[in-house]
Amino acid sequence: MRWSLKLGKIAGIRLYLHWTFLLLLAFVFYVDLGEGIGLSGAAQRVIFVVTLFGCIVLHELGHALAARRYGISTRDITLLPIGGVARMERMPREPKQELWVAIAGPLVNVAIAAGLLLVLLAILAIHTRFLVSQLGFARSLMFMNLFLACFNLLPAFPMDGGRVLRALLAHRLDYVRATRIAARIGQAMAIIFVIVGLKIRHPMLMLIDVFIFFGGRNEAHIVEVGRKLEAAEPARQYSPNYFLRG
Ligand code: ZN
């Protein structure tokens, strides 16, 4: 992705940081300082956001490694203020495989939350002063991971839950029709998100709306065009890049 800084490679997949992500960190720091929580309090919130995005990288890696099992490679993972985006060479056509690829990301967040719960219980059992002071950090991270898993599983195609829905529909219906229905439900969800985003004044939710609304429509279009091209030229598999946002 353009305007991105290469951070390195995980499991052979290039990891990038989009420059707008640095703007997000600066924004968090500025807002927290304005709230009067002091320099160290604001720095701690920035560390929290960075740690949370570390969890998001693991979420994307969950998708990428599940896809690899089905012979699909992931070109790269980029961190944006709206979350991580994994760029895959294609999506599996087999509904069961798409279901596993889509659900692998949220499952990683559930696993992290379960691990953090064990850490919290251990801290409470050991009860040293330093560790108890870190309780809030671990607890917030646990709840944010649970939130990420639930939010991504909402049936808002092309988000993870929407892909799960498409896979379930495609199990019984024609693939193009299943995609069209999932995209329509996704667009209805995007409208609900706009209303909620306006009400709670959440700019990130509004940006995610744009991704869902246009991303879903775009993918439904790609699937329809792909079907026509494959009908005209059966030997050729039409497979543009797919973006998974987590
Ligand atoms: Zn995801």
Residues whose N, C-alpha, C, O or C-beta is under 5 A from the ligand:
A	BS01	ZN	A102 G105 N152 D160 R245 G246
